[in-house]
Amino acid sequence: MTKAKRMMQENMKLIDLIIELVDARVPIASRNPDIDELGKGKSRIVLLNKSDLADERCNKAWMQYFEGKGIFALEVNSKAGAGIKAINSLVQKACAEKIARDRKRGIVNRPVRAMVVGIPNVGKSTFINAFAGRACTKTGNKPGVTKGKQWIRLNKNLELLDTPGILWPKFEDNLVGMHLAFIGSMNDEIIVMEELACDLLEILRELYPEAVADRYGIFWRDEAGGAHSMAAMLEGIARCRRCFLKGENLDLKKASDLLLDDFRSGRLGRLTLERPEELQTSEQKKI
Ligand code: G4P
């Protein structure tokens, strides 16, 4: 077991609720199935973060999907703080059983303790800052609780562990690895960017063909109606954005970086690359 996983297991003993952040553009690839095992018996909330970068219709579809599985879910934009206010009432709903159990035992007003988890770059620190805001006070070490843990008291009903749990993405499935590379959750230095750009173009051709045409003024078909290859499309982007090496040679690496950067920052529009209805059986196992 990795050190991070062991630490997460230790922290699990201290909490009632897991707030799991996923990237709304790829809600399946950005989950780690280990969390189901690690979080057994805990209340769970899934937050579709970066929902501002994802397709609104797909956000709704994913919300329905998670809710249909009995998982409390919410769309958020941690960067702008959108959706954050609604979390408190969702926490009460997600922890209703625990609160009722406490009450039966005569324990009243014990705050719910929560931990934020997610893969790198999904927005955990941004979320904690937005959720905890400035009003929060760090409660410091609690007697009887593992030394060194810092809790942020958000209100009388909720305390948050101040360090998020980092889950490592699962790269075993090629498609999952590719989707994670698109959103920048993999180290770009180990990726052949031209290949990744062509993979992204292929998916965009299928899901959002107009996004590429609108941004770069290039078309998927030539004048005779024949389909361009993805390499030809990348060349089109390089030409349109004047990505040249010495002389007239096209700088396809630069064009690839540009395309990926445009996708990651939302300049290609609000795009979601995974759809609930397309879930493969193997991916379904993760939920
Ligand atoms: P992590 O702790 O999970 O590793 O992620 P972190 O909060 O560092 O966020 C990673 C990047 O995602 C940051 O961008 C952050 O601003 C951005 N981000 C987080 N939540 C949202 C969201 O809901 N919407 C959008 N659009 N972006 C979000 P960065 O480029 O690394 O930093 P910065 O230039 O924004 O400061």
Boltz pocket constraint, residues with backbone or C-beta under 6 A from the ligand:
constraints:
  - pocket:
      binder: B
      contacts: [[A, 49], [A, 50], [A, 51], [A, 52], [A, 53], [A, 76], [A, 77], [A, 78], [A, 79], [A, 80], [A, 118], [A, 119], [A, 120], [A, 121], [A, 122], [A, 123], [A, 124], [A, 125], [A, 126], [A, 127]]
      max_distance: 6.0
